[in-house]
Amino acid sequence: MRLRSPDCRASVLEKLIMNKTKALVILVSLAIPLANLRATPQDEQFQQIAHDYIEAYLANHPENATELGDHRFDDKLTDYSADARDQELARAKQTRQQLEAFTDLSQVTGANNVDLRLLKDNVDNEIFGIEELKEWEWNPLVYNQSLANSIYLLVARDFAPAEQRIPNLRKRLEGIPAVITQAKANLKHSPKIHTETAIEQTQGAISLVREGLSPLLNQAPQVAKDLGSIQEKTAKALEDYKKWLQKDLLPRSDGDFRLGADKFRKKLRFALASDLSMEEIMQRAQADLAQTQKAIYETALPLYKKYFPNTGKTGLGDKKKVTVMVLDKLAEQHPDDNTIVGYAQKIVREATDFTKQHDLVTVPEKPLDVIVMPEFKRGQGIAYCDSPGPLEQNGKTFFAVEPTPKDWTAQRKESFFKEYNNYMCRDLTVHEAMPGHYLQLAHANEFRAPTLVRAIFQSGTFVEGWAVYCEQIMAEQGYGGPEVKMQQLKMRLRVICNAIIDQGIHAKNMSEKEAMDLMMKEGFQQEGEAVAKWKRARLSSAQLSTYFVGVAEHLDLRDRAKARDGTAFNLKNYNDTVISFGSPPVKYVRELVGL
């Protein structure tokens, strides 16, 4: 929420004092400048530590800085050398030691109280990544941040005139061969699936360099007139890298894609920042699986009678069969590679109108574009929401949708789009755009605090949990009728399966057959979706658990608020409050709202 000027505080509070939930939002936003006026010496000490750490973090991760909206380092790329890692590790350990001095949380006030704990967790996560995870040795996808995304960020977003962005683009293109040299030196025994995906994405990077820069270069042809030779040199370096991935790294890609129980447990703790243990997550997921299967059958039953009126009562006892028949019927209406983007654009408008009409949450007036997913980003999910960074002054959100791979058979493509049918696209749009990621991140970007800790280190569990929670509240309000409710419950089953296979694959040696059976037989997923998720689960670890844990924590929080407020509970005021603190872990939001 934007900070309000002091001269309007009284009038704002007079209007809102009768509504305690909304008043809380205003008081929290006012607390930040007031806290600064009475900042303790410990506040000032923490703010300096946080400032120094973040300054170094942004300088050492220039692509992340660009994505966050800090454009001081737009001409640079990450240094992946051993010396750079050693310096980063030393800096992280020094910062962690400085933070240990704050033994009493009451020493820091206002937003600093939460941000101190957030910074500790993120510094610990960085140390874990360097000392134990060591992805630069085995995960070639790490380098794509520099090889492709660094370029895309300068082209896709109009944060500055082309005359300012093109010189930085030039510097980054010139720096790519050095990154390739470092990648070749660092990568040892990668998992085969990671190398194969890196080969696919490197081809996307080549296409980006050769063909995807025109939208920027055409805006300032005089500045870009001699860039062609640099583009070709960079594209050839990427082609050489692709051949190296194919001929050198792939034959020795015998690494295990499974993280292992010990590393997975540690990474999960950092990824979730939750009070739930790995074992508790699995127990809750398995219980929720049974409950959601029951709910989807109960939703399917009247639709079964509607779509299959002549079947009588025969077979109604086979709950899974009834559910599958209804889902298959709904899947008959689906888009394809040629229509998916246009259909998503239409549904964004529809979901926005519904959210406003039902007064579910304050809708921001920020631009949103539905686009075809860039080729170099494909292979890890059907869609994503790319919001402007919290440090960006302006900028639109991109809701990117992935077409099916060109080498898929017609049958597999058909299966995939049956999964992402017209009704499922509505639920997906709720998750990615309205009132899910697009809306929540637009609100988060309005949050202000004495440090940038909360802006830079957003909780994936909060963000993904909010989006899944929004699927449920939209369905509860009747969005799309029972047909969309079926897809919301099916997506909930997917979220549950995500958590189970995430833990099962990386900590329990779950096989491909076991994962596919879970997704298709228990989660009712189409074969194309299950195949894609099996790939994603091997490429990632801990992230797939954020959806389930996040929605569980968001729903628990809403239940507590309802129990506290009783008949005074107002859904819009509650939602506005929850997303007014940025994107910290849900446990801190629970603390901030007094629950």
N, C-alpha and C positions, 0 to 999 in steps of 0.2 A: 504493500500500500504506500502511496506517495505521502511524504511528510507534509503536514499542514503548517502554515505559517502561524506564529503565536497569536496574532490579532484575530484569527478566526476560531480559536479553540473553544471559547465560551459558547458561541452560537452553535457550534457543532455538537458540543456535549448537551446543551439544552434540548436540542432536537432528538438526541438519541438516548438520553439518560433513562427513559422508560423501557428501553430494550437493552437488557444487561449483556446479551451476547454481542450485539453490534457495538455497544459502548466499549466492550473489552477490546475489540479490534482497534478502535480509535485510541484508547488509552495506551495500548501496546505501541502504536506508531508514535505517540507523543513521548513515550518513555525514552526513546533513543536520544533525542536532543537533550531532554532533561537530565538523563544519566550522564551525558557528556559534560554538562555544567557542573556536576558534583562528582566527577571522575576521581577515584581514589588513586594514590600512587601505584597501586597494584594494577589498576585498569590501564594506566599509562604504560606501565612496564609490559603488560601483556600485548597491548596494541602495537608497541614497537617490535616485539618478538614476532607477532603475526605479520606485520608489515614487511619485516626483513625476510622472513621465510617465503612469503608470497612473491615478493619482488624477485627473489632468486628462482623460485619455481617458474614464474612466467618467462624469465630470461632463458632458462634451461629447457623449456618446452614451448618454443615459439609458435608452433602450430596450435597448441592448446590456447595460448594467449590470443591468437587471431580468432579462434572459435569463440572464446569468451568475450571478445569485443575490445581487447587491448591491442592496438595496432602499432605499438612501438617496435615490435620485433618482426614485422611482416616481411622483412627481407632475409630472414634467417631460417635455418632448419636445425633440428635437434642433432646434437653431437652424440653419437652412439659409441664413442671410444671408451676404453677401460679407464683412462684418466678422468674423463668426464663423470663416469659412474662413481669412481672413488671420491671425487670432490662432492658429488651429490650425497653420497652416503655419509660422509663426514659432516656435511651441513645438516642433514636430517638428525643425526645423533646429537649434534650440538644443540639444535632446537629442542629436541626431546629432553635433554638435560636441563635446559632453561625452563621448560614448562613444569618440570618436577618441583620447582621452587614454590609453585602454587599448591600448597598442601591443604589449604582451606578455601573451598569454593566461594565462601562469603566474602573473600578478599576482592573479588571482581563483581561488577554490578551490571545490570541491564542485559543487553544482548551478549556482552562479553562472557557472561556466566555459562551460556550454552556453547558459545564459540570456542572457549578454552577447551572444553571436552571434545568438541568436534576436531579441533586442530591436533590434539593429542592422538586421536584415533587415526587421522589421516597421515600423520608423521610416522606412526607405527606401521601403517599399511605400506608406506613408501619403503621403510627399512625392510619389511618382509619381502617386498617385491624385488629389491636389489640383492638381499642376502640369501633368500631361499627360492623364490619363484624363478628368477633369472630368465625371463621370457625372451630376452634378446638372443639367447643361445639356441632356442628351439622353435620359436614362433615367428615365421617370416611375415605374418600379418602385422606385427608390431611396426614394421618399417613403412607400411602403406600410409601411415599418418603423414610421413614426409614425402613419399614418392607420388602421392596423388591428392590426398585431402588438402595438403598445404596449398596446392595450386587451385583446387576447386573453390576453396574458401575465398580466394581473392577474386575469382570470376563471378561466383554466384550471388554475392551480396554487394549491394550498392552503398557501402558505408562511406565511400569517398569517391571523388571524380576519377575517371579512368586514367587521367594524366598522373595521378598520385599512385594508383595501384599497379600500373604496368611496370614501372621501374622495380618495384618489389617482386613482381611476378618474374621479371628477368633474373633477379638475384636468386630466387628460389629454383628456377629452371637450371641455372648455372651450378647450383649446389647439389642437385640430385645425383650426379655421378659420384660425388664423395660419399653420399649416404649409401649408395649401392656398394661401393668398395668396403665400407664398414659392415654392411649386412653380410657380404661374402666372407669377411674375416670372422664374424661372430657366430654365424649359424653352423651348428654341428649336426646333431641327429634329430631332425624335426619329425613330428608325426606326419604320416603320409597325407592325411586329410588336410592338414594345414598347408603343406607344400602345394597340393593340388589346387586349393582355393587361392593361394597366393599367385599361382600361374594364371588363373582366370582373372583375378583382379589386376594383375600387372598388364594384361591385355587391355583392360579397361583404362588403365593409366596411360598406355600408349595412345589409345583413341582420344583420350582427353587432351593430351599434349598436342596431337596432330590436328584434331578436329573440334575440340570443345572450348578453345580459347577465343573464338571469333566474337561471341557476344560482348566481351570486354575490349578486344583489340580494335574492333570496328568503331568503337566510340571515340578513339583517338588515334587515327591512322598515322599521323605524323610521329607520334611517340613510339608507335609499334612498328614502324616501317622496316627496321633492320632486325626484327625479332625472329624472322623465319628461319635463319640459319641456326639460331640457338634452339628453337623448337625441334628442328630436325636432329641436331646433335643430341639433345635430351631424349628424343624418341628412340634414337639408335642405341643409346645407353640403356634404356629400358628394355629394348628388344634383346640386347646382349644379356641383360639380367634375367629376362624370361628364359632364354636358352640355358643359362646357368642353372636356374631353378629346375628346368626339365632334365638337363643332361648330367648335372653334378649333384645337386641337393636331393632331387627326387629318388635316385637309385639308393642313396644312403639314408632316406627318410624312414628309419626304423624305430623312431621314438614312440613312446606310449602316449596316446592322446588322453589317457586317464591321469588325473592329477595325483591320485593316491589319497587315502583317508586322512593322513596327518596334514598335508598341505591344503586339502580341500576344507577341512574343519577350520583351519586358520583363515583361509581366504573367505570362507562363508561368514565368519565373524566380522571381518572388515567390510564385506560387501553389504551385509544386512544391518549392522549396528542395532541388533535386536536383542531383547532379553530371552528369546526363545533359543534353546539349544538345538543341535542337529537332530537329536533323537526326538525332541518334542515336535519339531517341524514335520518329521516323517509320521509321527503318530497322528497329528492333526490333519495332515494331508490324507492319510488313509481313511480317517473317520469322515472327512469332508467329501471324499470320493463317493462313499456309500450314500450320504445324505443328498448330494447333488444328483446322483443317478435316480434316486427316488423322486426328487423335485422335477427332473426333466421328463420322467414318465408321466407324472401327474399333469404336467403341462401338455404333453403329447396326446393324452387320452381323448380330450374333446376334439383335437385336430384330426386324430385318427378316425373318429366317427364322422367328421366333416368331409374328409377327403376319401374315405373308404366306407361309404354308407351301406354298402351291400354285403359287408363281411360278417355282420352280426357280432355275436359275442365270442365267436371262435378265435382262439389264440390270444385273447386279452390277458391271459395269465402270463404269457411270455413277455415280460415288460421290456426286455431289450429289443425284441423283435418289433414291438409296437413303436418304440422310440426310433429305431432304425428306419422303419417304413415311413414315418412322418418326416424324418430328416432327409431321407432320399427324395421324398416328394417335393420338399421345399428347395432342395438342391437343383431341381430341374430348371429353375429360373436363375441364370447366372451370366455374368459378363465374360469377356474373353480378353486376349491381349490388346485388341484394338479398341475395346470399349471401357476397360476398367478405369482409366483415368477420368474420362468424361462422367462416368457414373459416380465416381467418388466425389467429383466437384458438385454434382447435384445433391448428393447425400449430405455434404457439409452444410449446404444452405438449409436443408430440411432439418438437420439436427440442431442447428443454431436457432432456427425459428421455434422449435419445440422447447429448447432450454429457456429461451426468453419468455415464451407464453406460460410456462409452468413455474417461472420464477424460482429456478433451482439454485442459481448462483449468479453473481454479477458477471456479465459477459463483457470482455474488453473489446475496444475498437482498435484492433491491430490487424494488419494485412496477413492473409493466409493464402498460399498458392499450393495447388495440388499439381505435382510434377511426376514425370517418369523417373524412377530411381536411377541415378548415375551408374554406369556399368561397373566402375571400380568399387562400388559399395555393395554390389549384389552378392547373394550367396549365404546370407546369414539371417534373413527374415523377409516377410512379404511386404512390410511397410515400416516406415519410421517417421517420427516428427522431428524436424530440424528447426529448433527455435533460435532466434538471435541470442547471442551470449548476454549474460547479465551485465556486462560492462559496455555493451553496445548501446549507443545513443538512439539509433533508429534501426529499422530492419524488419523484414517480414519473416513469417514462419513458412517452412516448406513441409508439406505432407507428401512424402515420396512413396510411390507405389511401384513394386517390382513386377515386371512382366516375367513370364516363365522362361527358363533357359532355352536357347535355340535348339539344343541337341535333345530336348525331351521329345518323346513320341507324342502323337496326337492323343493317344489314350491317357497318358500321364497328364498332359495339359488339361484334358477334360476332367480328370479326377481332381486336379488342383482347383479348378474354378468351380467345381461342385462344392468343394469345401468353402471357397470364398464366393458363395452365391449371393444373390441380391440382398437377402436378409442378413447374412453374415457380414456383408460389406457395411451395412448400417451399424452393426455392433462394433466392427473394426474402426469405423469413423468416429464413433463415440469415444473409443479408447485413444486413438491417435490425435484427434482434433477437438471435438466439441461434445461434452465439456471436459475432455480428458487432458492429454498432454499440452495441446496448444493453449488452452485456457489457463491451466494451472501454472505453466511456465511463464506465461505473460504476467500473471499476478506475482509470481516469485521474483521476476525481474524488477518489480516495483519496490521490493523490500530494501531497506537501508539500515546499515549498522555501522558502528565505529570501525570495524575491520571488514575485509572482503572474504573472510573465512567461509561464511555461509553461502556467499554467491559462487565461490569457486568449487567448493567441495559439497556438491548437492548429493542428497541421499537418493540412490536409485530405488531403494525400497519404498520411500515416500512417494517418489514420482510415479513408479509403475503401479504401486498400490492404489494411488489416487485414480489412475486411469481405469483399473479394473473395478474399483468402487463405483466409478461413474457409470460403467456398464450396468451395474445393478440398480443404481438409483433411477436411471433412465427407464429400465425395464419395469421397475416398481411403479413408475408414473404412467406406464402404458405405451411407451414409445414403440411404434411398429407392431403393436398387438402381440398376441401369443406366438406368432411366427418369429418375431425378433427375440421374444423371451426364450424361445427354444435355442436360438443361436447364442444368447447371453449365457444360458446354462451350459451349453456345449463349450463355449469359450472358458467358462469357469472350470469345467472338467479338464480342459487343456491346461489351464493354469495349475491345477492340482497335479496333473501328469508331469508338467514341467518340473515341479519341485521334486517329485519322486524320481524321475529319470536323471535329473541333475545330480542328486545325491547317489542314486543307484549306479550311474555310469562311473563317476569319479571316486567314489568311496567304497563301492560294493561289487564291482566287476559285472554289472548288468550287461547282458548280451544284447546284440541287435534284435534278435527274435523276441526277447523279453520286453524290450522297449517298444517295438512295433506292436506286439500283442496288447500291451497296456494302452497305447495311444489309440489303436484301431478298435479293439474289442471293449475296452472299458471307457475310453473317451470318445468313441464314435467318430474318430477322425478318418478322413479319406486317405487313401494310400499316398497320394502326392504330398499332402501336408505332413504325414508321419515321416516320410523319407526326408523331407526338408528339415524337420525338427531333429531327427537322428543326426543329421549333419551338423546342425547348429549346436546341439548338445555336446558333440565332440570338439567343436571349435572353441567353445566357451566353457566356463566353469563358474558356479556361484550366481551368475546373472539370472539364470532361469528360475532361481528360487525367489528372486525379489518380488515377482508378481504375487505369488501365493502368500508369502509372509506379509507383504505390504497391504494386500486387501484384508487379510485377517486382522492386522493391527488397526486399519482404518475402520473396519466394521466394529471392532471391540470399542474403539474410541467413541464412535457414534452411539453405541448402546449405553456407554457410561454417561454421555451427555444427555440422552433421553431420560435415563433413570434419575439424573440430577434435576433436570428442568421440568420434567412432567409435562403437563398440558401447555406450558410456556415454551416448549421446544419449537424452534422455527428452523426448518431445514436450510433455507437460503442463508440466514444469519450464521448458522453453524458452519456451513460450507465456506462462506466468506472468511470466517475466523480461522479455520484450519489452514487455509492457503495464504494467510496474511503474513506468515513468519518465514517466507522463503521456502526452501525444501530440505529442512533438517530431518533426521530420523524421527519416526512417529513417537517414539518414547519421549522425545523432548517437546513435541507439540502437546502431548498429554500433560506434561509438566507445565507448559506455558499457559494452557487453558484451565489449569487448576483441577485436573482430573488424575 
